[in-house]
Amino acid sequence: MAETPGPDGRSPGRSPAATPLGRFRAEARDAITPRAALVMLGVLVLELAFVVSYIGAFHSPTPERIPVAVVAPEAERRAVIDRLNGIPGEPLSGRPADGVAQARTMVLEREVDAALLVAPDGRADRLLVASAGGPSGVQALERVLQQADPSQPLRSTDLRPPNEADGRGLAPFYLAVGLVVGGYLASAAVSATYGARPANPHRMLIRLGALAVLSVLSGLGGAIVVDLVFDALPGHFAALWWIGALTTFAAAAAGMAFQVLLGPMGVALSVLIFVVLGNPSAGGVYPSALLPPFWRDLGPALPNGASVTLLRNYAYFGGHHTATAWWVLSAWAAGGVLASALAARFRRGHRPPEPAAATGV
């Protein structure tokens, strides 16, 4: 008499693994372990965070309180500034300048993004800009002024356009992105080869030394590419080299600290900070004045934004307005070294004692 199959399709007395469904379940458990499933879930979260961050930063660039110097007859100056500051949405932040020379200096030293020279008798006003600081910011500023008073002619003068080989003025941004990515990938490569957590503080220091050497070479390579190869940012080779070296080391030291503290999850944290959050907030594609508040406030505090500011301002503006960016990059580098050293020392101090060696009687 034939045996009647059970509800799962197997005959009575056969083990679950002997059925096609049982074999498939066993293969699935071997192919996708709980740890692999957790990693895939983490990748999904990073993917969605990437989409949210980039679209959130770039979907609707809106100017907010762009600093503008105003040169006007003394009797009109206050009224002009109040009119600029009173535009709905506060896209501009006007401040007085004593004359054209001072206004030019303020633009070129990055105290303001532009200067408005108010002409008497209804003639065209002049707008002094420096599009090397971000052409999209200049275009947004011109739109705001033309919409605020369509009847008033406006003539723009670009005091510092991007180099011919720099196109849209994005070479500093792309260089910074490459340096930061190289830094955290270098720390991840060391961890993947020898383990995320060094066995002792001496090995941690050796790793940091290797990353420092790599950072110097990274900065040198970046300066060669943007200066000597493509002529995009010529004439500032030494400055670009050392800014590049500090940028790479800041990302590498921070990435190593994340991995010493969190193990393999430190790599995911590096991607979140340097790629998901750092790149759209860096002020490369759109200057910070056009970004939404979260990205505008976050960008200057991350290595990406600090590096873009340093590279752009040394290449085009004589290194003006860079003190904060130097401090930010230095803090990331020093903080990464300190966190790694303390974590390695703490782990060494709390390592369980080794068993005593057996002795003969």
Secondary structure by P-SEA (a helix, b strand, c coil): cbbbbccccccccccccccaaaaaaaaaaaaccaaaaaaaaaaaaaaaaaaaaaaaaccbbbbcccbbbbbcccccaaaaaaaaaacccccbbbbbbccaaaaaaaaaaccccbbbbbbccccbbbbbbcccccaaaaaaaaaaaaaacccbbbbbbbcccccccccccaaaaaaaaaaaaaaaaaaaaaaaacccccccaaaaaaaaaaaaaaaaaaaaaaaaaaccccccccccaaaaaaaaaaaaaaaaaaaaaaaaacccaaaaaaaaccccccccccccccccccccaaaaaaccccaaaaaaaaaaaaacccccccaaaaaaaaaaaaaaaaaaaaaaaaaaaaccccccccccc
